[in-house]
Amino acid sequence: MTKIISIVLITSIIGVINAQTTGKVGINTKTPEKELSVNGTMKTSGMFFKDPIEKLGSSENYTFIIKSPVPENKITAYNDSFVPNSPAPINLIQYKITCDPSDKDWVNQYDTKINSDKFLVVISSFGFTQPVRTNSPDWVTPVPQIFAYYNNGTWKVKADYQGFAPAPTLPAGVWTLNLLVFDRSYAKEINRTQGMGASTTGAATTSLLQ
């Protein structure tokens, strides 16, 4: 009985692990790319990296492996060459939005369709193609109102020079909005409202990040 079990185990291992004459071993693959290539999932109680970590060759791909903190404890592997349309932990998205010709500088609401439950959006920079002015004879510097907010499950953006507009002879302006989009598994959103009372100075009760 012992001999039969041994033969079955050896046969099973040979069927799963393919040792190559090149010194490479593959599990569930007949063409291992490295000394050990695993085509499937792996569970281990500990993992050690070579010190120093080797640099990737010019023909080798890279992969981010990131673990989020508790309570998610989510581990994500990201490789742009394997899944080119998949989101990275941090993404940069640029929108160029042409305004309504009747207003020329107002984007009241633009729905990015970015899932607000999965991602956190921050407007990192912006640009506008047309100069703005006011009908007042006084010299006034316009200040844009630009922000991102989420509503009904998606992120929206707003952009406007409130109280100002390009000259009637100019075409409608174009906003360029650069958005940083973070995976919520690796980003924390903290909202705190605090009144200043009768003073112009104030301080948080405690640090929100320590």
Phi, psi and chi 1 to 4 in degrees:
 res  aa     phi    psi   chi1   chi2   chi3   chi4
   1 MET       -  -39.6  177.1   63.1   70.0      -
   2 THR   -62.8  -40.4  -57.4      -      -      -
   3 LYS   -66.2  -39.2  -67.9 -178.1  178.6  179.0
   4 ILE   -64.7  -44.8  -65.3  175.2      -      -
   5 ILE   -62.7  -40.8  -66.9  174.7      -      -
   6 SER   -62.5  -42.1  -60.8      -      -      -
   7 ILE   -64.4  -41.1  -66.9  172.5      -      -
   8 VAL   -63.4  -44.0  171.4      -      -      -
   9 LEU   -64.2  -44.5  -71.9  174.7      -      -
  10 ILE   -62.7  -42.0  -67.4  172.7      -      -
  11 THR   -63.0  -41.4  -55.5      -      -      -
  12 SER   -64.0  -42.8  -59.7      -      -      -
  13 ILE   -64.9  -39.7  -67.4  172.2      -      -
  14 ILE   -64.5  -35.5  -67.8  174.3      -      -
  15 GLY   -70.0  -26.6      -      -      -      -
  16 VAL   -96.3  -41.8  176.0      -      -      -
  17 ILE  -100.0  124.9  -57.5  177.6      -      -
  18 ASN  -113.3  104.8  -59.8  -80.4      -      -
  19 ALA   -85.8  132.1      -      -      -      -
  20 GLN  -103.4  156.2  -51.2  -64.3  -47.0      -
  21 THR   -66.9  -15.2   57.5      -      -      -
  22 THR   -80.6   -0.8   57.1      -      -      -
  23 GLY    88.4   11.8      -      -      -      -
  24 LYS  -106.3  143.9  -62.5  178.2 -179.7  178.5
  25 VAL  -119.6  134.2  176.7      -      -      -
  26 GLY  -121.9  135.5      -      -      -      -
  27 ILE  -107.2  117.7  -60.2  177.7      -      -
  28 ASN    64.6   23.6  -72.6  -25.3      -      -
  29 THR  -149.1  139.6  174.8      -      -      -
  30 LYS   -93.4   -5.6  -65.3 -178.3  178.6  179.6
  31 THR  -128.3   70.5   56.8      -      -      -
  32 PRO   -65.6  138.9   24.8  -34.1      -      -
  33 GLU   -90.3  -24.8  -61.9  178.8   -0.3      -
  34 LYS  -124.7 -179.1  -65.5  -64.6 -178.7 -178.5
  35 GLU   -55.7  -33.7  -73.4   74.9   10.3      -
  36 LEU  -137.2  117.5  175.3   61.3      -      -
  37 SER  -120.8  126.2  -64.5      -      -      -
  38 VAL  -114.3  119.9 -179.8      -      -      -
  39 ASN  -101.5   87.6 -179.7   18.9      -      -
  40 GLY   151.2 -163.7      -      -      -      -
  41 THR   -93.7  159.6   58.5      -      -      -
  42 MET  -140.7  139.3 -179.4  179.7   68.0      -
  43 LYS  -123.4  130.3 -178.5  178.0 -179.7 -179.7
  44 THR  -145.1  151.3  177.7      -      -      -
  45 SER   -88.6   -8.9   59.4      -      -      -
  46 GLY  -167.5  150.2      -      -      -      -
  47 MET  -140.3  134.2 -176.7  177.3  -66.5      -
  48 PHE  -119.7  137.6  -63.2   90.4      -      -
  49 PHE  -103.3  145.9  -67.7   93.4      -      -
  50 LYS   -64.8  138.5 -177.9  178.1  179.0 -179.4
  51 ASP  -117.7  118.3 -173.1   17.1      -      -
  52 PRO   -78.6  156.7   30.7  -36.7      -      -
  53 ILE   -68.2  131.9  -63.6  176.8      -      -
  54 GLU   -72.0  146.0  -66.3  180.0  -19.1      -
  55 LYS   -78.7  148.7  -66.6 -177.7  178.8 -179.8
  56 LEU   -72.7  145.2  -65.9  177.9      -      -
  57 GLY   -73.9  168.7      -      -      -      -
  58 SER   -64.1  -25.8   57.9      -      -      -
  59 SER   -99.6    2.3   60.9      -      -      -
  60 GLU   -94.1  148.5  -67.5 -179.2  -61.2      -
  61 ASN   -88.7  164.4  -66.2  -42.8      -      -
  62 TYR  -118.3  156.5   64.3   88.5      -      -
  63 THR  -142.4  131.4  -60.7      -      -      -
  64 PHE   -86.8  131.5  -68.8  113.0      -      -
  65 ILE  -121.1  113.8  -61.0 -179.9      -      -
  66 ILE  -128.2  134.3  -56.7  173.3      -      -
  67 LYS  -111.5  125.5  178.8 -178.9  179.8  -63.6
  68 SER   -83.7  157.2   63.2      -      -      -
  69 PRO   -71.9  171.4   26.3  -34.4      -      -
  70 VAL   -64.0  151.0  -66.0      -      -      -
  71 PRO   -88.0   -5.2   33.6  -36.5      -      -
  72 GLU   -66.1  -46.6  -67.3   87.8   -4.3      -
  73 ASN    49.4   45.4  -75.8  -33.3      -      -
  74 LYS   -97.3  132.2  175.8 -178.0  176.3 -177.6
  75 ILE  -110.1  125.1  -64.3  179.1      -      -
  76 THR  -123.1  131.1  -62.8      -      -      -
  77 ALA  -106.1  125.7      -      -      -      -
  78 TYR  -123.7  126.1  167.9   75.1      -      -
  79 ASN  -138.8  112.2 -171.4  -51.0      -      -
  80 ASP   -64.8  -32.9 -175.4   65.1      -      -
  81 SER   -74.4  -26.7   63.3      -      -      -
  82 PHE   -79.1  -45.1  -68.2  161.9      -      -
  83 VAL  -130.1   82.2 -170.9      -      -      -
  84 PRO   -62.8  -24.4   20.7  -31.8      -      -
  85 ASN   -97.0    3.9  -66.7  -34.3      -      -
  86 SER   -80.2  147.5   66.0      -      -      -
  87 PRO   -71.7  144.0   25.8  -33.5      -      -
  88 ALA   -89.5  170.5      -      -      -      -
  89 PRO   -56.9  -36.6  -26.9   35.7      -      -
  90 ILE  -129.8  128.0  -57.1  174.7      -      -
  91 ASN  -124.6  145.7  -52.2  -91.1      -      -
  92 LEU  -114.4  119.7  176.8   60.8      -      -
  93 ILE  -122.6  133.3  -60.8  177.4      -      -
  94 GLN  -114.9  131.5 -177.5  179.5   90.6      -
  95 TYR  -115.2  137.1  -71.4  100.5      -      -
  96 LYS  -115.6  111.8  -70.7 -175.4  178.6  -67.3
  97 ILE  -116.5  119.6  -54.4  172.9      -      -
  98 THR   -87.0  129.6  -57.7      -      -      -
  99 CYS   -77.9  166.8  -62.1      -      -      -
 100 ASP   -63.3  129.0 -179.0   -8.9      -      -
 101 PRO   -59.1  -25.0  -23.7   33.7      -      -
 102 SER   -76.9  -23.1   62.8      -      -      -
 103 ASP  -111.5  -36.0 -173.7   86.9      -      -
 104 LYS    78.4  -22.2  -60.6 -178.5 -175.4  -65.5
 105 ASP  -140.8   11.5   74.7  -37.7      -      -
 106 TRP  -112.2  119.7 -172.4   23.9      -      -
 107 VAL  -114.1   97.7  176.5      -      -      -
 108 ASN   -70.2  -40.5 -176.2   39.3      -      -
 109 GLN  -159.0  125.6  175.9 -178.6  -71.0      -
 110 TYR  -125.3  119.3  179.6   80.6      -      -
 111 ASP   -86.1  113.1 -169.2  -12.3      -      -
 112 THR   -76.6  -15.1   66.7      -      -      -
 113 LYS    66.1   14.3  -58.9  -65.1 -175.5 -178.7
 114 ILE   -81.6  126.6  -62.7  173.8      -      -
 115 ASN   -62.7  116.7 -170.0  -34.8      -      -
 116 SER   -77.6  -15.7   58.5      -      -      -
 117 ASP   -78.3  -26.2  -66.2  -32.6      -      -
 118 LYS  -100.9  -25.4  -65.2  178.2   59.4  178.5
 119 PHE  -130.4  153.9  -59.8  100.9      -      -
 120 LEU  -115.3  126.9 -178.2   64.4      -      -
 121 VAL  -112.3  132.9  171.5      -      -      -
 122 VAL  -130.8  131.6  176.2      -      -      -
 123 ILE   -81.3  112.3  -62.5  178.6      -      -
 124 SER   -86.2  -32.9   61.3      -      -      -
 125 SER  -161.8  167.6   60.3      -      -      -
 126 PHE  -153.7  166.1   67.7   91.5      -      -
 127 GLY  -151.6  156.7      -      -      -      -
 128 PHE  -139.9  138.9 -171.6   64.9      -      -
 129 THR   -82.9  -22.5   56.9      -      -      -
 130 GLN  -113.1  147.6  -56.0  -66.3    3.3      -
 131 PRO   -71.9  149.4   26.1  -33.2      -      -
 132 VAL  -116.5  157.3  -67.0      -      -      -
 133 ARG  -148.2  170.4   66.5  177.9 -177.4   85.7
 134 THR  -123.7  157.7  178.6      -      -      -
 135 ASN   -77.2   -8.0  -66.9  -36.2      -      -
 136 SER   -71.4  143.3  170.2      -      -      -
 137 PRO   -71.4  -15.8   25.8  -34.7      -      -
 138 ASP   -77.5  148.9  -61.6  -33.4      -      -
 139 TRP   -78.4  118.0 -175.5  -92.2      -      -
 140 VAL  -129.0  134.5 -179.5      -      -      -
 141 THR   -91.2  116.8  -59.0      -      -      -
 142 PRO   -71.6  145.2   26.5  -32.7      -      -
 143 VAL  -119.9  123.0  177.5      -      -      -
 144 PRO   -75.9  147.2   28.3  -34.1      -      -
 145 GLN  -105.0  108.3  -70.8 -171.7  -17.3      -
 146 ILE  -134.9  122.4  -57.8  173.3      -      -
 147 PHE  -158.8  160.2   56.0   89.5      -      -
 148 ALA  -110.8  142.5      -      -      -      -
 149 TYR  -148.4  157.0   63.1   97.7      -      -
 150 TYR  -112.0  144.6   52.1   86.3      -      -
 151 ASN  -156.9  133.2  179.3  -98.6      -      -
 152 ASN    55.5   38.2  -68.3  -31.1      -      -
 153 GLY    88.5   -2.7      -      -      -      -
 154 THR  -135.5  162.5   59.3      -      -      -
 155 TRP   -88.1  133.4  -78.6   93.3      -      -
 156 LYS  -115.1  156.2  -80.5   79.1  170.7  176.3
 157 VAL  -128.0  150.2  -65.8      -      -      -
 158 LYS  -129.9  142.0  176.5  179.3  179.2  177.8
 159 ALA  -147.3  130.4      -      -      -      -
 160 ASP  -168.5  143.4 -178.9   35.4      -      -
 161 TYR   -94.8   90.5  -76.9   98.4      -      -
 162 GLN   -66.0  127.8 -171.0  171.3    5.8      -
 163 GLY    85.0   -0.8      -      -      -      -
 164 PHE  -127.8  165.1  -61.6   83.1      -      -
 165 ALA  -163.4  153.1      -      -      -      -
 166 PRO   -63.7  158.4  -22.3   33.8      -      -
 167 ALA   -60.7  148.5      -      -      -      -
 168 PRO   -58.2  -26.7  -23.7   33.9      -      -
 169 THR   -78.7  -12.0   55.4      -      -      -
 170 LEU   -88.4  151.1  -64.6  175.2      -      -
 171 PRO   -72.5  171.4   25.2  -33.1      -      -
 172 ALA   -61.3  140.8      -      -      -      -
 173 GLY   -77.5  162.8      -      -      -      -
 174 VAL  -124.4  122.8  179.0      -      -      -
 175 TRP   -88.5  136.3  -73.1   98.9      -      -
 176 THR  -111.0  116.0  -62.0      -      -      -
 177 LEU  -116.8  121.1  -56.8  176.9      -      -
 178 ASN  -101.3  118.5  -65.3  -48.9      -      -
 179 LEU  -109.4  133.0  -84.4   55.7      -      -
 180 LEU   -95.6  123.5  -76.2  173.7      -      -
 181 VAL  -116.7  115.4 -176.6      -      -      -
 182 PHE  -105.3  139.8  -60.1   86.4      -      -
 183 ASP   -67.8  126.7 -172.7  -38.0      -      -
 184 ARG   -63.4  -17.7  -78.8 -168.7 -179.0  -87.9
 185 SER   -66.1  -22.4  -61.8      -      -      -
 186 TYR  -117.4    3.4  -42.1  112.0      -      -
 187 ALA  -127.3  149.0      -      -      -      -
 188 LYS  -119.0  130.1 -178.4  179.7  -65.4 -175.2
 189 GLU  -104.9  123.8 -178.6 -178.4   10.9      -
 190 ILE  -124.0  125.3  -57.8  173.7      -      -
 191 ASN  -119.0  128.3  -64.4  -52.2      -      -
 192 ARG  -139.5  126.2  176.6   63.3   58.9   87.0
 193 THR  -107.0  130.7  -58.8      -      -      -
 194 GLN  -145.5  131.9 -178.3  172.7  -23.2      -
 195 GLY   -86.9  146.3      -      -      -      -
 196 MET   -88.9  -10.5  -63.7  -68.7  -74.9      -
 197 GLY    65.9 -135.4      -      -      -      -
 198 ALA   -94.9   10.0      -      -      -      -
 199 SER  -111.9  159.4  175.8      -      -      -
 200 THR   -98.6    0.3   57.6      -      -      -
 201 THR  -122.6  160.1   62.2      -      -      -
 202 GLY  -169.3  178.0      -      -      -      -
 203 ALA  -156.4  148.5      -      -      -      -
 204 ALA   -68.5  147.4      -      -      -      -
 205 THR   -63.2  -46.1  -55.3      -      -      -
 206 THR  -139.8  158.4   58.9      -      -      -
 207 SER   -69.7  133.2  174.1      -      -      -
 208 LEU   -75.5  -22.7  -63.2  179.4      -      -
 209 LEU  -129.5  130.7  -66.0  175.4      -      -
 210 GLN  -132.4      -  -62.9 -177.7    7.7      -
